[in-house]
Amino acid sequence: MEPSAHHTDPEKRRDDTVTSKHTTISIGNERGQAMTEFALILPVLALMLFAVIQFGITFNNYISVTDAVRAGARKAAVSRGTANPVGTVEAAVRASAAGLDPNRLDVEVESHFERGTDVTVSASYPYSISLLGLVVRTGRLRSTTTERVE
């Protein structure tokens, strides 16, 4: 008998189909299963991605508030001789708050502005974390810095 290209073992065929006397199971086509699994997991992955993006935006706002308060405290430390040191400090905080709405930024300055005393600058900014239009959490980002008046 001549070997033929079409001759195969009766238990295994070329299309990865295993045949027995009673059942036939195809193991060659799993693309449908993979697509179904992907379709089921995609919304979860997208939700996680949106959550990470929202957290990143909120964290960036927190860093901006913290930097603005630091800049304001530094300005307060050297503004003892100005006519309105509190107004100068508030303006410095608002100017340093890059990317934030200055009208929504609450600034507080506590000091007697005497040499050697402490000046405390605080600021808060509202945040809202929402996923797919649903608000998950809201609140205010707060930061405080204290420096000594020069």
PyMOL CGO cylinders between C-alpha atoms (Angstrom):
from pymol import cmd
from pymol.cgo import CYLINDER

trace = [
    CYLINDER, 0.00, 0.00, 0.00, 1.23, 3.41, -0.98, 0.3, 1, 1, 1, 1, 1, 1,
    CYLINDER, 1.23, 3.41, -0.98, 1.31, 6.18, 1.62, 0.3, 1, 1, 1, 1, 1, 1,
    CYLINDER, 1.31, 6.18, 1.62, -1.11, 8.89, 0.69, 0.3, 1, 1, 1, 1, 1, 1,
    CYLINDER, -1.11, 8.89, 0.69, -1.21, 12.54, 1.75, 0.3, 1, 1, 1, 1, 1, 1,
    CYLINDER, -1.21, 12.54, 1.75, -4.85, 12.03, 2.68, 0.3, 1, 1, 1, 1, 1, 1,
    CYLINDER, -4.85, 12.03, 2.68, -4.27, 8.86, 4.68, 0.3, 1, 1, 1, 1, 1, 1,
    CYLINDER, -4.27, 8.86, 4.68, -4.51, 9.49, 8.44, 0.3, 1, 1, 1, 1, 1, 1,
    CYLINDER, -4.51, 9.49, 8.44, -4.95, 7.56, 11.58, 0.3, 1, 1, 1, 1, 1, 1,
    CYLINDER, -4.95, 7.56, 11.58, -8.66, 6.81, 12.04, 0.3, 1, 1, 1, 1, 1, 1,
    CYLINDER, -8.66, 6.81, 12.04, -8.52, 8.21, 15.58, 0.3, 1, 1, 1, 1, 1, 1,
    CYLINDER, -8.52, 8.21, 15.58, -7.04, 11.58, 14.48, 0.3, 1, 1, 1, 1, 1, 1,
    CYLINDER, -7.04, 11.58, 14.48, -7.77, 13.67, 11.46, 0.3, 1, 1, 1, 1, 1, 1,
    CYLINDER, -7.77, 13.67, 11.46, -5.99, 16.69, 10.01, 0.3, 1, 1, 1, 1, 1, 1,
    CYLINDER, -5.99, 16.69, 10.01, -8.50, 19.24, 11.38, 0.3, 1, 1, 1, 1, 1, 1,
    CYLINDER, -8.50, 19.24, 11.38, -7.77, 18.27, 15.01, 0.3, 1, 1, 1, 1, 1, 1,
    CYLINDER, -7.77, 18.27, 15.01, -11.04, 16.41, 15.38, 0.3, 1, 1, 1, 1, 1, 1,
    CYLINDER, -11.04, 16.41, 15.38, -10.94, 13.39, 17.65, 0.3, 1, 1, 1, 1, 1, 1,
    CYLINDER, -10.94, 13.39, 17.65, -13.41, 10.73, 16.58, 0.3, 1, 1, 1, 1, 1, 1,
    CYLINDER, -13.41, 10.73, 16.58, -14.56, 7.73, 18.49, 0.3, 1, 1, 1, 1, 1, 1,
    CYLINDER, -14.56, 7.73, 18.49, -17.45, 5.39, 17.89, 0.3, 1, 1, 1, 1, 1, 1,
    CYLINDER, -17.45, 5.39, 17.89, -20.03, 7.61, 19.60, 0.3, 1, 1, 1, 1, 1, 1,
    CYLINDER, -20.03, 7.61, 19.60, -18.80, 11.21, 19.90, 0.3, 1, 1, 1, 1, 1, 1,
    CYLINDER, -18.80, 11.21, 19.90, -16.95, 13.82, 17.89, 0.3, 1, 1, 1, 1, 1, 1,
    CYLINDER, -16.95, 13.82, 17.89, -15.21, 16.69, 19.71, 0.3, 1, 1, 1, 1, 1, 1,
    CYLINDER, -15.21, 16.69, 19.71, -13.63, 19.58, 17.82, 0.3, 1, 1, 1, 1, 1, 1,
    CYLINDER, -13.63, 19.58, 17.82, -10.68, 21.15, 19.64, 0.3, 1, 1, 1, 1, 1, 1,
    CYLINDER, -10.68, 21.15, 19.64, -9.36, 23.27, 16.80, 0.3, 1, 1, 1, 1, 1, 1,
    CYLINDER, -9.36, 23.27, 16.80, -11.65, 26.31, 17.00, 0.3, 1, 1, 1, 1, 1, 1,
    CYLINDER, -11.65, 26.31, 17.00, -11.36, 28.22, 20.31, 0.3, 1, 1, 1, 1, 1, 1,
    CYLINDER, -11.36, 28.22, 20.31, -11.61, 31.74, 18.86, 0.3, 1, 1, 1, 1, 1, 1,
    CYLINDER, -11.61, 31.74, 18.86, -15.27, 32.01, 19.79, 0.3, 1, 1, 1, 1, 1, 1,
    CYLINDER, -15.27, 32.01, 19.79, -14.54, 31.19, 23.40, 0.3, 1, 1, 1, 1, 1, 1,
    CYLINDER, -14.54, 31.19, 23.40, -11.73, 33.74, 23.58, 0.3, 1, 1, 1, 1, 1, 1,
    CYLINDER, -11.73, 33.74, 23.58, -13.95, 36.46, 22.10, 0.3, 1, 1, 1, 1, 1, 1,
    CYLINDER, -13.95, 36.46, 22.10, -16.70, 35.67, 24.61, 0.3, 1, 1, 1, 1, 1, 1,
    CYLINDER, -16.70, 35.67, 24.61, -14.27, 35.85, 27.53, 0.3, 1, 1, 1, 1, 1, 1,
    CYLINDER, -14.27, 35.85, 27.53, -12.88, 39.13, 26.19, 0.3, 1, 1, 1, 1, 1, 1,
    CYLINDER, -12.88, 39.13, 26.19, -16.39, 40.57, 25.83, 0.3, 1, 1, 1, 1, 1, 1,
    CYLINDER, -16.39, 40.57, 25.83, -17.15, 39.63, 29.44, 0.3, 1, 1, 1, 1, 1, 1,
    CYLINDER, -17.15, 39.63, 29.44, -13.96, 41.09, 30.92, 0.3, 1, 1, 1, 1, 1, 1,
    CYLINDER, -13.96, 41.09, 30.92, -13.76, 44.27, 28.78, 0.3, 1, 1, 1, 1, 1, 1,
    CYLINDER, -13.76, 44.27, 28.78, -16.30, 46.30, 30.82, 0.3, 1, 1, 1, 1, 1, 1,
    CYLINDER, -16.30, 46.30, 30.82, -14.44, 45.46, 34.04, 0.3, 1, 1, 1, 1, 1, 1,
    CYLINDER, -14.44, 45.46, 34.04, -11.11, 46.50, 32.52, 0.3, 1, 1, 1, 1, 1, 1,
    CYLINDER, -11.11, 46.50, 32.52, -12.62, 49.72, 31.13, 0.3, 1, 1, 1, 1, 1, 1,
    CYLINDER, -12.62, 49.72, 31.13, -14.09, 50.57, 34.54, 0.3, 1, 1, 1, 1, 1, 1,
    CYLINDER, -14.09, 50.57, 34.54, -10.72, 49.98, 36.19, 0.3, 1, 1, 1, 1, 1, 1,
    CYLINDER, -10.72, 49.98, 36.19, -9.02, 52.19, 33.59, 0.3, 1, 1, 1, 1, 1, 1,
    CYLINDER, -9.02, 52.19, 33.59, -11.51, 55.02, 34.17, 0.3, 1, 1, 1, 1, 1, 1,
    CYLINDER, -11.51, 55.02, 34.17, -11.03, 54.68, 37.94, 0.3, 1, 1, 1, 1, 1, 1,
    CYLINDER, -11.03, 54.68, 37.94, -7.25, 54.99, 37.57, 0.3, 1, 1, 1, 1, 1, 1,
    CYLINDER, -7.25, 54.99, 37.57, -7.69, 58.08, 35.37, 0.3, 1, 1, 1, 1, 1, 1,
    CYLINDER, -7.69, 58.08, 35.37, -10.07, 59.72, 37.88, 0.3, 1, 1, 1, 1, 1, 1,
    CYLINDER, -10.07, 59.72, 37.88, -7.69, 58.95, 40.74, 0.3, 1, 1, 1, 1, 1, 1,
    CYLINDER, -7.69, 58.95, 40.74, -4.82, 60.44, 38.74, 0.3, 1, 1, 1, 1, 1, 1,
    CYLINDER, -4.82, 60.44, 38.74, -6.74, 63.67, 38.12, 0.3, 1, 1, 1, 1, 1, 1,
    CYLINDER, -6.74, 63.67, 38.12, -7.63, 63.95, 41.81, 0.3, 1, 1, 1, 1, 1, 1,
    CYLINDER, -7.63, 63.95, 41.81, -4.05, 63.23, 42.88, 0.3, 1, 1, 1, 1, 1, 1,
    CYLINDER, -4.05, 63.23, 42.88, -2.76, 65.86, 40.43, 0.3, 1, 1, 1, 1, 1, 1,
    CYLINDER, -2.76, 65.86, 40.43, -5.16, 68.40, 41.96, 0.3, 1, 1, 1, 1, 1, 1,
    CYLINDER, -5.16, 68.40, 41.96, -3.89, 67.49, 45.43, 0.3, 1, 1, 1, 1, 1, 1,
    CYLINDER, -3.89, 67.49, 45.43, -0.29, 68.01, 44.34, 0.3, 1, 1, 1, 1, 1, 1,
    CYLINDER, -0.29, 68.01, 44.34, -1.27, 71.41, 42.89, 0.3, 1, 1, 1, 1, 1, 1,
    CYLINDER, -1.27, 71.41, 42.89, -2.96, 72.45, 46.15, 0.3, 1, 1, 1, 1, 1, 1,
    CYLINDER, -2.96, 72.45, 46.15, 0.05, 71.32, 48.18, 0.3, 1, 1, 1, 1, 1, 1,
    CYLINDER, 0.05, 71.32, 48.18, 2.47, 73.21, 45.93, 0.3, 1, 1, 1, 1, 1, 1,
    CYLINDER, 2.47, 73.21, 45.93, 0.31, 76.35, 46.02, 0.3, 1, 1, 1, 1, 1, 1,
    CYLINDER, 0.31, 76.35, 46.02, 0.18, 76.27, 49.84, 0.3, 1, 1, 1, 1, 1, 1,
    CYLINDER, 0.18, 76.27, 49.84, 3.96, 75.82, 50.01, 0.3, 1, 1, 1, 1, 1, 1,
    CYLINDER, 3.96, 75.82, 50.01, 4.47, 78.80, 47.70, 0.3, 1, 1, 1, 1, 1, 1,
    CYLINDER, 4.47, 78.80, 47.70, 2.02, 80.86, 49.76, 0.3, 1, 1, 1, 1, 1, 1,
    CYLINDER, 2.02, 80.86, 49.76, 3.76, 79.99, 53.03, 0.3, 1, 1, 1, 1, 1, 1,
    CYLINDER, 3.76, 79.99, 53.03, 7.10, 80.99, 51.56, 0.3, 1, 1, 1, 1, 1, 1,
    CYLINDER, 7.10, 80.99, 51.56, 5.59, 84.29, 50.40, 0.3, 1, 1, 1, 1, 1, 1,
    CYLINDER, 5.59, 84.29, 50.40, 4.10, 84.80, 53.88, 0.3, 1, 1, 1, 1, 1, 1,
    CYLINDER, 4.10, 84.80, 53.88, 7.47, 84.23, 55.52, 0.3, 1, 1, 1, 1, 1, 1,
    CYLINDER, 7.47, 84.23, 55.52, 8.94, 87.22, 53.65, 0.3, 1, 1, 1, 1, 1, 1,
    CYLINDER, 8.94, 87.22, 53.65, 5.86, 89.49, 53.47, 0.3, 1, 1, 1, 1, 1, 1,
    CYLINDER, 5.86, 89.49, 53.47, 6.04, 90.94, 56.98, 0.3, 1, 1, 1, 1, 1, 1,
    CYLINDER, 6.04, 90.94, 56.98, 6.60, 94.46, 55.72, 0.3, 1, 1, 1, 1, 1, 1,
    CYLINDER, 6.60, 94.46, 55.72, 3.81, 94.62, 53.13, 0.3, 1, 1, 1, 1, 1, 1,
    CYLINDER, 3.81, 94.62, 53.13, 0.66, 96.66, 53.69, 0.3, 1, 1, 1, 1, 1, 1,
    CYLINDER, 0.66, 96.66, 53.69, -1.67, 93.64, 53.37, 0.3, 1, 1, 1, 1, 1, 1,
    CYLINDER, -1.67, 93.64, 53.37, 0.32, 90.44, 54.01, 0.3, 1, 1, 1, 1, 1, 1,
    CYLINDER, 0.32, 90.44, 54.01, -2.78, 88.20, 54.12, 0.3, 1, 1, 1, 1, 1, 1,
    CYLINDER, -2.78, 88.20, 54.12, -3.96, 89.46, 50.71, 0.3, 1, 1, 1, 1, 1, 1,
    CYLINDER, -3.96, 89.46, 50.71, -0.44, 89.02, 49.32, 0.3, 1, 1, 1, 1, 1, 1,
    CYLINDER, -0.44, 89.02, 49.32, -0.30, 85.43, 50.55, 0.3, 1, 1, 1, 1, 1, 1,
    CYLINDER, -0.30, 85.43, 50.55, -3.78, 84.58, 49.21, 0.3, 1, 1, 1, 1, 1, 1,
    CYLINDER, -3.78, 84.58, 49.21, -2.84, 86.03, 45.81, 0.3, 1, 1, 1, 1, 1, 1,
    CYLINDER, -2.84, 86.03, 45.81, 0.39, 83.97, 45.80, 0.3, 1, 1, 1, 1, 1, 1,
    CYLINDER, 0.39, 83.97, 45.80, -1.52, 80.76, 46.61, 0.3, 1, 1, 1, 1, 1, 1,
    CYLINDER, -1.52, 80.76, 46.61, -4.08, 81.37, 43.86, 0.3, 1, 1, 1, 1, 1, 1,
    CYLINDER, -4.08, 81.37, 43.86, -1.37, 82.25, 41.34, 0.3, 1, 1, 1, 1, 1, 1,
    CYLINDER, -1.37, 82.25, 41.34, 0.58, 79.09, 42.15, 0.3, 1, 1, 1, 1, 1, 1,
    CYLINDER, 0.58, 79.09, 42.15, -2.41, 76.76, 41.87, 0.3, 1, 1, 1, 1, 1, 1,
    CYLINDER, -2.41, 76.76, 41.87, -1.74, 75.73, 38.27, 0.3, 1, 1, 1, 1, 1, 1,
    CYLINDER, -1.74, 75.73, 38.27, -4.66, 74.00, 36.58, 0.3, 1, 1, 1, 1, 1, 1,
    CYLINDER, -4.66, 74.00, 36.58, -7.12, 74.71, 39.39, 0.3, 1, 1, 1, 1, 1, 1,
    CYLINDER, -7.12, 74.71, 39.39, -10.08, 77.09, 39.36, 0.3, 1, 1, 1, 1, 1, 1,
    CYLINDER, -10.08, 77.09, 39.36, -8.92, 79.93, 41.67, 0.3, 1, 1, 1, 1, 1, 1,
    CYLINDER, -8.92, 79.93, 41.67, -12.53, 80.82, 42.54, 0.3, 1, 1, 1, 1, 1, 1,
    CYLINDER, -12.53, 80.82, 42.54, -13.09, 77.36, 44.06, 0.3, 1, 1, 1, 1, 1, 1,
    CYLINDER, -13.09, 77.36, 44.06, -9.84, 77.42, 46.06, 0.3, 1, 1, 1, 1, 1, 1,
    CYLINDER, -9.84, 77.42, 46.06, -10.36, 78.37, 49.73, 0.3, 1, 1, 1, 1, 1, 1,
    CYLINDER, -10.36, 78.37, 49.73, -7.28, 79.91, 51.36, 0.3, 1, 1, 1, 1, 1, 1,
    CYLINDER, -7.28, 79.91, 51.36, -6.71, 80.63, 55.06, 0.3, 1, 1, 1, 1, 1, 1,
    CYLINDER, -6.71, 80.63, 55.06, -3.73, 82.48, 56.54, 0.3, 1, 1, 1, 1, 1, 1,
    CYLINDER, -3.73, 82.48, 56.54, -3.04, 82.54, 60.28, 0.3, 1, 1, 1, 1, 1, 1,
    CYLINDER, -3.04, 82.54, 60.28, -0.26, 84.71, 61.71, 0.3, 1, 1, 1, 1, 1, 1,
    CYLINDER, -0.26, 84.71, 61.71, 0.56, 87.92, 63.57, 0.3, 1, 1, 1, 1, 1, 1,
    CYLINDER, 0.56, 87.92, 63.57, 3.29, 88.54, 60.97, 0.3, 1, 1, 1, 1, 1, 1,
    CYLINDER, 3.29, 88.54, 60.97, 5.90, 89.38, 63.59, 0.3, 1, 1, 1, 1, 1, 1,
    CYLINDER, 5.90, 89.38, 63.59, 9.50, 88.29, 63.16, 0.3, 1, 1, 1, 1, 1, 1,
    CYLINDER, 9.50, 88.29, 63.16, 10.11, 84.81, 64.56, 0.3, 1, 1, 1, 1, 1, 1,
    CYLINDER, 10.11, 84.81, 64.56, 6.44, 83.81, 64.79, 0.3, 1, 1, 1, 1, 1, 1,
    CYLINDER, 6.44, 83.81, 64.79, 4.86, 81.07, 62.73, 0.3, 1, 1, 1, 1, 1, 1,
    CYLINDER, 4.86, 81.07, 62.73, 2.61, 81.64, 59.76, 0.3, 1, 1, 1, 1, 1, 1,
    CYLINDER, 2.61, 81.64, 59.76, 0.24, 78.84, 58.77, 0.3, 1, 1, 1, 1, 1, 1,
    CYLINDER, 0.24, 78.84, 58.77, -1.22, 78.74, 55.28, 0.3, 1, 1, 1, 1, 1, 1,
    CYLINDER, -1.22, 78.74, 55.28, -4.04, 76.30, 54.48, 0.3, 1, 1, 1, 1, 1, 1,
    CYLINDER, -4.04, 76.30, 54.48, -6.03, 75.69, 51.34, 0.3, 1, 1, 1, 1, 1, 1,
    CYLINDER, -6.03, 75.69, 51.34, -8.79, 73.36, 50.27, 0.3, 1, 1, 1, 1, 1, 1,
    CYLINDER, -8.79, 73.36, 50.27, -10.20, 72.48, 46.87, 0.3, 1, 1, 1, 1, 1, 1,
    CYLINDER, -10.20, 72.48, 46.87, -13.28, 70.42, 45.99, 0.3, 1, 1, 1, 1, 1, 1,
    CYLINDER, -13.28, 70.42, 45.99, -13.00, 67.09, 44.20, 0.3, 1, 1, 1, 1, 1, 1,
    CYLINDER, -13.00, 67.09, 44.20, -15.44, 64.62, 42.75, 0.3, 1, 1, 1, 1, 1, 1,
    CYLINDER, -15.44, 64.62, 42.75, -14.65, 61.10, 41.56, 0.3, 1, 1, 1, 1, 1, 1,
    CYLINDER, -14.65, 61.10, 41.56, -17.18, 59.80, 39.07, 0.3, 1, 1, 1, 1, 1, 1,
    CYLINDER, -17.18, 59.80, 39.07, -17.24, 56.63, 37.01, 0.3, 1, 1, 1, 1, 1, 1,
    CYLINDER, -17.24, 56.63, 37.01, -19.46, 56.51, 33.94, 0.3, 1, 1, 1, 1, 1, 1,
    CYLINDER, -19.46, 56.51, 33.94, -21.49, 59.48, 35.17, 0.3, 1, 1, 1, 1, 1, 1,
    CYLINDER, -21.49, 59.48, 35.17, -22.06, 58.05, 38.65, 0.3, 1, 1, 1, 1, 1, 1,
    CYLINDER, -22.06, 58.05, 38.65, -20.47, 60.10, 41.45, 0.3, 1, 1, 1, 1, 1, 1,
    CYLINDER, -20.47, 60.10, 41.45, -18.53, 57.69, 43.63, 0.3, 1, 1, 1, 1, 1, 1,
    CYLINDER, -18.53, 57.69, 43.63, -16.98, 60.13, 46.10, 0.3, 1, 1, 1, 1, 1, 1,
    CYLINDER, -16.98, 60.13, 46.10, -16.81, 63.88, 46.74, 0.3, 1, 1, 1, 1, 1, 1,
    CYLINDER, -16.81, 63.88, 46.74, -14.96, 65.98, 49.26, 0.3, 1, 1, 1, 1, 1, 1,
    CYLINDER, -14.96, 65.98, 49.26, -12.27, 68.59, 49.66, 0.3, 1, 1, 1, 1, 1, 1,
    CYLINDER, -12.27, 68.59, 49.66, -8.53, 68.23, 49.17, 0.3, 1, 1, 1, 1, 1, 1,
    CYLINDER, -8.53, 68.23, 49.17, -6.71, 70.00, 52.02, 0.3, 1, 1, 1, 1, 1, 1,
    CYLINDER, -6.71, 70.00, 52.02, -3.14, 71.02, 52.56, 0.3, 1, 1, 1, 1, 1, 1,
    CYLINDER, -3.14, 71.02, 52.56, -1.43, 73.07, 55.29, 0.3, 1, 1, 1, 1, 1, 1,
    CYLINDER, -1.43, 73.07, 55.29, 2.11, 74.43, 55.58, 0.3, 1, 1, 1, 1, 1, 1,
    CYLINDER, 2.11, 74.43, 55.58, 3.74, 76.34, 58.44, 0.3, 1, 1, 1, 1, 1, 1,
    CYLINDER, 3.74, 76.34, 58.44, 6.84, 78.54, 58.14, 0.3, 1, 1, 1, 1, 1, 1,
    CYLINDER, 6.84, 78.54, 58.14, 8.59, 81.04, 60.39, 0.3, 1, 1, 1, 1, 1, 1,
    CYLINDER, 8.59, 81.04, 60.39, 8.23, 84.73, 59.57, 0.3, 1, 1, 1, 1, 1, 1,
    CYLINDER, 8.23, 84.73, 59.57, 11.58, 86.30, 58.70, 0.3, 1, 1, 1, 1, 1, 1,
]
cmd.load_cgo(trace, "trace")
